[in-house]
Amino acid sequence: MRDFKKLLVWEKSHELTLEVYRVLKTFPKEELFSLVSQMKRSVSSIPTNIVEGAGRRTDKDFARFLSISYGSTNKLEYQIILSVDLGSLERQKGEELIGRIQEIRKMLHGFMSALSER
């Protein structure tokens, strides 16, 4: 078991979650129960699954939860693209968020690879 607070990938995904929550406050009210709700679930799933995996006993279990986090990065990236295309999010902010997602995704991939080599 690991201390998730010492994992850089958790720290970056937590910071991303806080930023996405801030951005979502500016979305139109009619999106509150649809896209906003979906995006909150997607972004919070990333650090949440890292935390849950870090508490597991085996590397295999941890890697499985990292894989779920990885999938959530893909879902969130699409939701950001959709938000930009719908006009709910400025393109520049969307690109910035996608850059952060891609960085986290690379970290997750590297972490999963390292765990599978053990």
C-alpha positions as CSV (number, residue, x, y, z in Angstrom):
1,M,0.0,0.0,0.0
2,R,1.2,3.5,-0.9
3,D,0.6,7.0,0.4
4,F,-1.3,8.5,-2.5
5,K,-0.5,12.0,-1.4
6,K,3.1,11.4,-2.4
7,L,2.3,10.4,-6.0
8,L,2.9,13.2,-8.5
9,V,0.2,11.7,-10.8
10,W,-2.4,12.0,-8.0
11,E,-1.3,15.6,-7.2
12,K,-1.6,16.7,-10.9
13,S,-5.0,14.9,-11.3
14,H,-6.3,16.5,-8.1
15,E,-5.2,20.0,-9.4
16,L,-6.9,19.2,-12.7
17,T,-10.1,18.3,-10.8
18,L,-10.1,21.6,-8.9
19,E,-9.6,23.5,-12.1
20,V,-12.3,21.7,-14.0
21,Y,-14.7,22.3,-11.1
22,R,-13.8,26.0,-11.3
23,V,-14.4,26.2,-15.0
24,L,-17.7,24.3,-14.8
25,K,-19.1,27.1,-12.6
26,T,-19.2,29.3,-15.8
27,F,-21.1,26.8,-17.9
28,P,-24.8,27.5,-18.8
29,K,-27.3,26.5,-16.2
30,E,-29.1,24.2,-18.7
31,E,-26.0,22.0,-18.8
32,L,-25.9,21.6,-15.0
33,F,-27.5,18.2,-14.9
34,S,-26.1,16.8,-18.1
35,L,-22.6,17.7,-19.4
36,V,-21.5,19.5,-16.1
37,S,-22.5,16.5,-14.0
38,Q,-20.8,14.0,-16.5
39,M,-17.6,16.1,-16.5
40,K,-17.5,16.2,-12.7
41,R,-17.8,12.5,-12.5
42,S,-15.1,12.0,-15.2
43,V,-12.6,14.3,-13.7
44,S,-13.0,13.2,-10.1
45,S,-12.7,9.6,-11.2
46,I,-9.1,10.2,-12.2
47,P,-7.7,10.9,-8.7
48,T,-10.3,8.9,-6.9
49,N,-9.2,5.7,-8.7
50,I,-5.5,6.5,-8.0
51,V,-6.4,6.8,-4.3
52,E,-8.3,3.5,-4.3
53,G,-5.6,1.7,-6.2
54,A,-2.9,3.0,-3.9
55,G,-4.7,1.3,-1.0
56,R,-4.7,-2.1,-2.6
57,R,-2.3,-4.8,-1.6
58,T,-1.0,-5.9,-5.0
59,D,0.6,-4.1,-8.0
60,K,-1.9,-5.9,-10.2
61,D,-4.8,-4.4,-8.3
62,F,-3.2,-1.0,-8.3
63,A,-2.6,-1.1,-12.1
64,R,-6.3,-2.0,-12.6
65,F,-7.4,1.2,-10.9
66,L,-4.8,3.2,-12.8
67,S,-6.4,1.8,-15.9
68,I,-9.8,3.1,-14.9
69,S,-8.2,6.5,-14.3
70,Y,-6.7,6.3,-17.7
71,G,-10.1,5.6,-19.3
72,S,-11.5,8.6,-17.4
73,T,-8.9,10.9,-19.0
74,N,-10.1,9.8,-22.4
75,K,-13.8,10.5,-21.5
76,L,-12.9,13.9,-20.0
77,E,-10.9,14.9,-23.1
78,Y,-13.9,14.2,-25.3
79,Q,-16.2,16.1,-23.0
80,I,-13.9,19.1,-23.1
81,I,-13.8,18.9,-27.0
82,L,-17.6,18.8,-26.9
83,S,-17.8,21.8,-24.5
84,V,-15.6,23.8,-26.8
85,D,-17.7,22.9,-29.9
86,L,-20.9,23.7,-28.1
87,G,-19.5,27.1,-27.1
88,S,-19.6,26.5,-23.3
89,L,-15.8,26.6,-23.0
90,E,-13.3,28.9,-24.7
91,R,-11.0,27.0,-27.1
92,Q,-7.8,28.3,-25.4
93,K,-9.0,27.0,-22.0
94,G,-10.0,23.7,-23.6
95,E,-6.6,23.3,-25.2
96,E,-4.9,24.0,-21.8
97,L,-7.0,21.5,-20.0
98,I,-6.4,18.8,-22.7
99,G,-2.7,19.4,-22.4
100,R,-2.9,18.7,-18.7
101,I,-5.0,15.6,-19.3
102,Q,-2.4,14.3,-21.8
103,E,0.4,14.9,-19.3
104,I,-1.6,12.9,-16.7
105,R,-2.4,10.2,-19.2
106,K,1.3,9.7,-20.0
107,M,2.1,9.5,-16.3
108,L,-0.6,6.9,-15.8
109,H,0.7,4.9,-18.7
110,G,4.3,5.0,-17.4
111,F,3.1,4.0,-13.9
112,M,1.0,1.1,-15.2
113,S,4.0,-0.1,-17.3
114,A,6.3,0.1,-14.3
115,L,3.9,-1.9,-12.2
116,S,3.5,-4.6,-14.8
117,E,7.3,-5.1,-15.0
118,R,7.6,-5.9,-11.3
